[in-house]
Amino acid sequence: MRHIGVLRGSGTLESRGEVMGRADYELDGYLMRPGEVVASGEIRMAAGQLSNALRRRDLRLRTDDGRVLGIRFSGRRLGTPDDAAHADVHDGLPPEEDWQR
């Protein structure tokens, strides 16, 4: 596994067509083997909206730069503010060469 860079930005978190709210994200990308990219990181949004989103399973983050990322929240880490949670990305990641190093 090799760190390939970071994706940062903003977008809209959705669940089954319902807009959950605006979100900022910072995701670390890793190359598991040639052609297989995985990512995880932090999602930040208004605390009430985030609390509602944490209970959802079918989440998509529509980024301002046009990506649609499948998101799964893995929970909040101890000491993390109410407006932040850790997430894993399971779909929609760019190829290795499109990550910011």
N, C-alpha and C positions, 0 to 999 in steps of 0.2 A: 504494500500500500504506500502510495506516494502523494504528498500534498501537491495539488496543482494550482491552487489559487483561491481567490475569494470572489463571491458575487455579493454586491451591496446595492441597495436601492429601495424603492418604494413601490407599492402596488395596492391592489384591492383583494382582500380575502373573501372568498365566496364558498358557499355550500349549496349544491344542487340548484344553482341559479339565484340563490338568495345572497345579497351582499351583506357580509358580516362587518365590514368597515375597512378603513385605510390601514395599511401596515407598512412598517419599515423592516427590512431584513438584512442580515449579514450571514452568509453561508460559506463554510469551508468545503472545498471540493477535493476529492481524493480519487486517484486512479487505482482501481483494484487490480485490473489486468487490462491489456490492450482493449480499448473500446468500451470498458465498463467504468463509468463515473458514478460516484455516490457523493452525497452532500448532507451536511447537517449544520445547524447553527441556531441563531436567535431570531425570533420574530417579536417585534414590538408594535403594540397598538393600544388604543384606549382600554383601560383596565376592565370595564364592564363588557366591552365587545370581545376582548380576549377571553374572559371567563366564559362567555357564551360559546365561543369558538372551540374552546378546549373540550367541550362535550360532543363535538361533531366528528364524524368519521370521513365524510366525503368532502375534503377541503381542497380548494384550488387557489393558488396565489397568482393573480394576473398582474404581472409586473408592468411598470410604466414603459419598459423598453420592449414589450410585446411577447414575453414568454408566458407560458401557463405551466406552473409547477404544481405537482401533486404533493400535498403537505400532510404529515402526520405529526401531531404534537406528542412529544414523549414526556411532557410535564414541565413543571417549574422546578428549578434548582433552588436549594436552600440559599437564602440571602438575595435572591433575585427580586427586583421590584415587581409590583402587581401588573405592570404593563409589559412584561417580557416573559417568554417561555421558550424552551428548547424544542426544535422541530427537526424531523428528518424529511428529506425530499425523496420521493419514490418515483417520480415521473417528470419528464420535461426538461431535464438537465442538458445544458449545451455540451458539445464535445470538448475534449481536453484543451484544444488550442484557443477556445473562446473565454478562458478564465483569466482574470486579472492576477498577475503575480506580484 
